[in-house]
Amino acid sequence: MIDIKRLRQDPEGSRASLLRRDRSLAQSVDALLALDRERRETLGRVEALKAERNAATEEVARGKRAGEPVDDLMARLRASGEEVKVLDGRLREVESELDRLVLALPNFPAEGIPDGDAGANRLVRTWGEPPVFDFLPQPHWELATALDMLDLPAGARLAGSGFAVFRGRGARLIRALAGFMLDLHTREHGYVEIAPPYLVNRAALTGTGQLPKFEEDLYGCGADDLFLIPTAEVPVTNLHRDEILEPADLPRGYVAYTPCFRREAGAHGKDTRGLIRVHQFDKVELVRFSRPEDSDAEHQRMTGHAEAVLQRLEIPYRVVELAAGDTGFASARTFDLEVWAAGVGTWLEASSSSTFTDFQARRANIRFRREPRARPEFVHTLNASGVAFPRTIIALLENNQAADGSVRVPKALVPYLGVDRLAPTA
């Protein structure tokens, strides 16, 4: 969540920053500032009344000892007690509403990112050249079906639209991608591998910013009030919830391979062909914790780690910096890695690399000490897909296809898959 002190100390600047995301946030920001003023005024009145009551109580005791009349003092104490009771009740209401409003506000966008919506996203760099074919390239769902790797009708029968069954070499490709990415990130990039639960509680999802705003996009298990993870970012970031990290602990990086579950409630009917948009998919996720002054450099480093995956897999991609109006709720700055998919003829996001500054750390209460016994400060958290499988598979199949329907396997993946070419079954 945002630092309410920043809103209080610089209301106009903070308001302007948040409105870069969405002009409709103005009402919520103004309501929060008004409630914060009321809270401080009410708290001040309660503290003053309690101080007066303490003094009056002592005066009553002195009067009784001296045999003086204290009826007026007692009446004042009863009246002030009733006022404190009323004010305490109002204070609870105000603090509850403040909590609700502050949890609903997004992170402050980083300075320097473009203003505007998705149309203002900025191209940062490109890598590789999209392939050119002397035949009409097939989309991945046709290629994968002919290669007996993918069974979309079976997925629909088992779970509904947006679910896929990988079979034979398709299932082995999933294992190959997981092994390749985990080995790269742990052996060369220094991440510690984590195997987290696939179910998390409300506190974990609130900590990373999915709750309360995005509950409709989650798959919930109502009886236990647990949720299937939308990304490994949630359990891995929450590994240090309510902890204080020591100086030697930062920077710290974790990597996890998990399935991800997303209802995509707001994307009904969009990109429904093949694997472009599915409700369950596999992903290798990178999560980093850093000191505030190091987070920009850590963001660049982590983005490079995700790019290394695509480079080793020989997939042309581009890096796009998202504009303020297109940046995710919890993120301050995001770079999307978009891969070229020749069969569908478009760029597809395969990784999103974000820095959250202290937004998640405040919600999850993750802090660090600069030195032993120093006052704790909030860490900065970061995460990136390193990378997501469906669109990576789309690019691998569509960009490496031959006219006979076979698909070349990139050199880096051959040791994990065991073959250098996938050919249609007879």
C-alpha positions in Angstrom: 0.0 0.0 0.0 1.1 3.6 -0.4 2.7 5.6 2.4 -0.1 7.7 3.8 2.5 10.1 5.2 3.5 11.0 1.6 -0.1 11.9 0.9 -0.3 13.9 4.1 3.0 15.8 3.6 2.5 16.4 -0.2 -1.2 16.1 -0.9 -1.1 17.9 -4.3 2.0 16.2 -5.6 0.8 12.7 -4.4 -2.7 13.3 -5.9 -1.2 14.3 -9.2 1.0 11.2 -9.2 -1.9 8.9 -8.7 -4.0 10.6 -11.3 -1.4 9.8 -13.9 -2.7 6.3 -13.6 -6.4 7.0 -13.6 -8.3 10.4 -13.3 -11.1 8.6 -11.6 -9.0 8.1 -8.5 -9.4 11.8 -7.5 -12.5 11.1 -5.4 -10.9 8.3 -3.5 -7.7 10.4 -2.8 -9.8 13.3 -1.6 -11.9 11.1 0.6 -8.8 9.5 2.1 -7.2 12.9 2.9 -10.4 14.1 4.5 -10.6 10.9 6.6 -7.0 11.2 7.6 -7.6 14.8 8.8 -10.7 13.7 10.8 -8.7 10.8 12.3 -5.9 13.1 13.5 -8.4 15.7 14.8 -10.5 13.0 16.6 -7.4 11.4 18.0 -6.2 14.7 19.3 -9.5 15.4 21.0 -9.6 12.0 22.6 -6.1 12.4 24.0 -6.9 15.8 25.3 -10.1 14.5 27.0 -8.2 11.7 28.5 -5.6 14.0 29.9 -8.4 16.2 31.3 -10.0 13.1 32.9 -6.8 12.1 34.5 -6.4 15.5 36.1 -10.1 15.6 37.1 -9.8 12.1 38.6 -6.9 13.3 40.8 -8.9 16.4 41.8 -11.9 14.2 42.8 -9.6 12.1 44.9 -8.1 15.2 46.6 -11.5 16.7 47.1 -12.8 13.5 48.8 -9.8 13.4 51.1 -10.4 17.0 52.0 -14.1 16.5 52.5 -14.9 18.9 49.7 -18.0 18.6 47.4 -17.1 16.8 44.2 -20.5 16.3 42.5 -19.7 18.8 39.7 -16.4 17.1 39.0 -18.0 13.7 38.9 -20.6 15.0 36.5 -17.8 16.4 34.3 -16.1 13.0 34.4 -19.2 11.2 33.4 -19.8 13.6 30.5 -16.3 13.4 29.3 -16.4 9.6 29.5 -19.4 9.5 27.3 -17.7 11.8 24.8 -14.6 9.7 24.8 -16.8 6.6 24.2 -18.5 8.3 21.2 -15.2 9.5 19.8 -13.5 6.1 20.2 -16.4 4.6 18.2 -16.1 7.1 15.5 -12.3 6.6 15.5 -12.8 2.9 14.8 -15.1 3.7 11.9 -12.7 6.2 10.4 -9.7 3.9 10.7 -11.7 1.0 9.2 -12.7 3.2 6.2 -9.1 4.5 5.9 -7.8 0.9 5.7 -10.4 0.1 3.0 -9.5 3.2 0.9 -5.7 2.9 1.3 -5.8 -0.8 0.3 -7.8 0.2 -2.8 -5.3 2.8 -4.1 -2.6 1.7 -6.5 1.1 2.3 -6.2 2.6 5.7 -7.1 3.9 5.4 -10.7 7.7 5.9 -11.0 8.9 9.2 -12.3 10.0 9.0 -15.9 7.6 6.4 -17.2 5.3 7.6 -20.0 2.0 9.2 -19.3 -1.1 7.8 -20.9 -2.6 4.4 -21.5 -1.4 1.4 -23.4 -1.1 3.5 -26.6 1.7 5.5 -24.9 3.8 2.4 -24.0 7.5 3.0 -24.9 9.7 0.6 -26.9 13.0 0.3 -25.1 14.9 -2.3 -27.2 14.5 -5.3 -29.5 16.5 -8.5 -29.8 16.6 -10.9 -32.7 14.9 -10.8 -36.1 11.4 -12.2 -36.8 11.7 -15.2 -39.1 10.7 -14.9 -42.8 9.1 -17.9 -44.5 8.6 -18.8 -48.1 5.3 -20.5 -47.1 2.3 -19.5 -45.0 3.2 -20.2 -41.4 0.7 -22.2 -39.3 -0.6 -21.1 -36.0 0.6 -23.0 -33.0 -2.7 -24.8 -32.4 -2.5 -26.4 -35.8 1.2 -27.3 -35.5 0.8 -28.7 -32.0 -2.2 -30.8 -32.9 -0.4 -32.3 -35.9 2.6 -33.0 -33.7 0.3 -34.7 -31.2 1.5 -32.4 -28.4 -1.7 -30.5 -27.5 -5.3 -31.6 -27.0 -7.5 -28.5 -26.5 -10.8 -30.4 -26.8 -9.8 -32.7 -24.0 -9.0 -29.8 -21.8 -12.4 -28.3 -22.5 -14.1 -31.6 -21.6 -12.2 -31.9 -18.4 -12.4 -28.3 -17.1 -14.0 -26.0 -19.7 -12.8 -23.4 -22.2 -9.4 -22.0 -21.5 -7.8 -25.2 -20.2 -5.3 -27.4 -22.2 -4.0 -30.9 -22.1 -0.4 -31.4 -23.1 0.4 -35.0 -24.2 3.5 -36.9 -25.2 6.1 -34.6 -26.5 4.0 -31.6 -25.4 4.1 -32.8 -21.7 7.8 -33.4 -22.1 8.3 -29.9 -23.5 6.8 -28.5 -20.3 9.3 -30.5 -18.2 12.1 -29.4 -20.5 11.3 -25.7 -20.2 11.0 -25.9 -16.4 14.4 -27.7 -16.1 16.1 -25.3 -18.5 14.8 -22.2 -16.8 15.4 -23.3 -13.3 18.9 -24.4 -14.1 19.7 -21.1 -15.8 18.4 -19.0 -12.9 19.9 -21.0 -10.1 23.3 -21.9 -11.7 24.0 -18.7 -13.6 21.9 -15.9 -12.0 22.2 -16.9 -8.3 18.5 -17.5 -7.4 17.5 -19.9 -4.6 14.9 -22.3 -5.8 11.6 -22.5 -3.9 8.7 -25.0 -4.2 5.8 -23.2 -2.6 2.2 -24.2 -1.9 -0.3 -23.7 -4.7 -2.9 -22.5 -2.3 -2.6 -19.3 -0.2 -4.6 -17.4 2.4 -6.1 -13.9 2.2 -3.2 -12.4 4.1 -0.8 -13.5 1.4 -2.9 -12.2 -1.5 -3.5 -8.9 0.4 0.3 -8.6 0.9 1.1 -8.7 -2.8 -1.9 -6.6 -3.8 -4.3 -9.1 -5.5 -6.8 -8.6 -2.6 -9.1 -7.0 -2.1 -9.3 -5.5 -5.6 -8.9 -8.5 -7.8 -10.8 -11.2 -6.0 -13.1 -11.9 -9.0 -10.0 -13.0 -11.0 -9.0 -15.7 -8.4 -10.1 -19.3 -8.0 -11.2 -19.6 -4.4 -11.7 -22.6 -2.2 -14.6 -21.2 -0.1 -14.7 -23.9 2.7 -11.1 -23.1 3.7 -11.0 -19.5 2.6 -7.9 -20.3 0.5 -7.1 -19.4 -3.1 -5.2 -21.1 -6.0 -2.2 -18.9 -6.7 -2.4 -16.6 -9.8 1.4 -16.5 -9.8 4.2 -17.8 -7.6 4.9 -14.1 -6.8 2.3 -14.5 -4.1 3.7 -17.3 -1.9 7.3 -16.5 -2.6 7.0 -12.8 -1.7 5.2 -13.7 1.4 8.0 -16.0 2.6 9.2 -12.9 4.5 5.9 -11.5 5.6 6.1 -10.0 9.1 9.9 -10.5 9.1 12.8 -8.2 9.6 15.8 -9.1 7.3 19.3 -8.4 8.4 21.9 -6.4 6.4 23.5 -9.5 4.9 20.2 -10.8 3.6 19.9 -8.2 0.8 19.7 -8.4 -2.1 18.0 -11.7 -2.2 16.5 -13.6 -5.1 14.2 -16.6 -5.3 12.9 -18.6 -8.3 9.9 -20.9 -8.4 8.2 -23.1 -11.0 4.5 -23.4 -10.4 1.2 -23.7 -12.2 -0.8 -20.4 -12.2 -4.6 -20.1 -12.0 -6.5 -17.1 -13.3 -10.2 -16.7 -14.0 -9.4 -13.7 -16.3 -12.9 -12.4 -15.4 -12.3 -9.1 -17.2 -11.1 -10.7 -20.5 -14.1 -12.8 -21.5 -14.0 -13.6 -25.2 -10.5 -12.0 -25.8 -7.6 -14.0 -27.4 -9.4 -17.3 -27.0 -7.6 -19.3 -29.8 -5.0 -21.9 -28.7 -2.7 -21.0 -25.8 -2.8 -17.2 -26.1 -5.0 -16.8 -23.0 -5.7 -19.8 -20.7 -6.9 -20.2 -17.2 -4.2 -22.5 -16.0 -0.6 -22.3 -17.2 3.0 -23.0 -16.0 5.5 -20.3 -15.3 8.9 -19.8 -13.8 8.8 -16.8 -11.5 11.7 -14.5 -10.2 11.3 -12.6 -7.0 13.8 -10.2 -5.5 14.2 -8.2 -2.3 16.4 -5.2 -2.2 17.3 -2.0 -0.3 15.4 1.0 -1.6 18.4 2.6 -3.2 19.3 -0.5 -5.1 15.9 -1.4 -6.5 16.3 0.3 -9.9 19.6 -1.5 -10.5 18.0 -4.8 -9.3 15.0 -4.2 -11.7 17.4 -3.9 -14.7 19.3 -7.0 -13.5 16.2 -9.1 -13.1 14.8 -8.0 -16.5 18.1 -9.1 -18.0 17.7 -12.5 -16.4 14.3 -12.9 -18.0 15.7 -11.7 -21.3 18.5 -14.3 -21.1 15.8 -17.1 -21.2 14.4 -15.8 -24.5 17.9 -15.2 -26.0 19.0 -18.8 -25.1 15.7 -20.1 -26.7 16.5 -17.9 -29.8 13.1 -16.1 -29.6 12.9 -12.6 -31.1 11.5 -10.2 -28.5 11.1 -6.6 -27.6 11.2 -4.8 -24.3 8.3 -2.3 -23.7 8.1 0.1 -20.8 4.5 0.5 -19.7 2.8 3.9 -19.5 1.4 5.0 -16.1 -2.2 4.2 -17.2 -1.2 0.6 -18.3 1.0 -0.3 -15.3 -0.3 -2.9 -12.9 -2.0 -2.0 -9.6 1.0 -2.7 -7.3 3.8 -1.8 -9.7 5.7 1.4 -9.9 7.5 0.5 -13.2 7.0 -2.4 -15.5 8.9 -3.8 -18.5 7.0 -6.3 -20.7 9.0 -8.7 -22.8 6.9 -9.4 -25.9 7.9 -12.4 -28.1 7.2 -12.5 -31.8 4.8 -15.3 -32.9 5.0 -15.8 -36.6 1.9 -18.0 -37.0 -0.5 -15.5 -35.4 1.6 -12.6 -36.7 1.8 -10.5 -33.6 3.8 -9.7 -30.5 2.7 -11.6 -27.3 3.7 -10.7 -23.7 5.7 -13.6 -22.3 7.2 -11.8 -19.2 6.3 -8.8 -17.1 9.2 -7.4 -15.0 8.1 -5.0 -12.2 9.4 -3.1 -9.3 6.9 -2.5 -6.5 9.1 -0.1 -4.4 7.8 -0.5 -0.8 4.1 -1.0 -1.8 4.0 -4.7 -1.2 6.4 -4.5 1.7 4.1 -2.2 3.6 1.1 -4.5 3.0 3.1 -7.6 4.0 5.2 -5.9 6.7 8.6 -6.9 5.2 11.4 -4.9 6.7 15.2 -4.8 7.0 17.9 -3.3 9.2 20.8 -1.5 7.6 22.9 -2.6 10.5 22.4 -4.7 13.7 19.9 -3.0 16.0 19.1 -0.2 13.6 15.6 1.0 13.1 13.8 -1.3 10.6 12.9 0.1 7.2 10.6 -1.4 4.4 12.4 -3.4 1.7 11.7 -3.0 -2.0 10.2 -6.0 -3.7 10.5 -6.9 -7.4 9.3 -9.8 -9.6 9.4 -11.0 -13.2 8.2 -13.9 -15.2 11.3 -15.9 -16.0 9.3 -16.8 -18.2 5.7 -17.9 -18.7 5.3 -21.1 -20.7 2.2 -20.7 -23.0 3.4 -17.8 -25.2 6.9 -19.1 -25.1 5.7 -22.4 -26.5 3.7 -20.4 -29.1 6.8 -18.6 -30.2 8.9 -21.7 -30.2 6.5 -23.6 -32.4 5.5 -20.9 -34.8 8.9 -19.3 -35.3 10.8 -22.6 -35.8 8.4 -24.4 -38.1 9.3 -25.8 -41.5 7.0 -26.3 -44.6 6.6 -30.0 -43.8 5.1 -29.2 -40.3 8.2 -30.1 -38.3 9.7 -27.7 -35.7 13.3 -27.1 -35.0 14.3 -27.3 -31.3 16.7 -24.5 -30.1 20.1 -25.7 -29.2 19.8 -24.7 -25.5 16.7 -26.9 -25.1 18.0 -30.0 -26.9 19.6 -31.5 -23.8 16.4 -31.2 -21.9 14.0 -32.4 -24.6 16.3 -35.1 -26.1 15.6 -34.2 -29.7 16.6 -31.4 -32.1 13.4 -31.5 -34.2 9.8 -32.3 -33.6 8.2 -34.0 -36.6 4.5 -34.8 -37.3 3.4 -38.3 -36.4 2.6 -40.6 -39.2 
